[in-house]
Amino acid sequence: MPISRAEIATQSGGRLINRLCKHWSHKLEVEYTESDARIVFAEKGTCLMYADADKLSVSIETLDEASLDQLEGVVENHLVRMAKDETLEIVWEN
């Protein structure tokens, strides 16, 4: 199973998790607390997030490479939107 990870420098990791999970909870299977999250994209893969004081760790696991590329884009676009004025530098490693 393909896996991709990103370590994103931010002091707003918990806030990003909260906003993103509330947004996705209407369409997707979502479990979250103030510091971590699990989002299931039906038949595509799973995204795990963990917030520290100064970073947000994100990992995506999918069934195939095409789904991995797609979910990287979806997660990245939504994180950037949820961050509003904060600039996030997201570099995926897989």
Secondary structure, 3 states (H helix, E strand, C coil): CCEEEEEEECCCHHHHHHHHHHHHCCCCEEEECCCEEEEEECCCEEEEEEECCCEEEEEEEECCHHHHHHHHHHHHHHHHHHHCCCCCCCCCEC
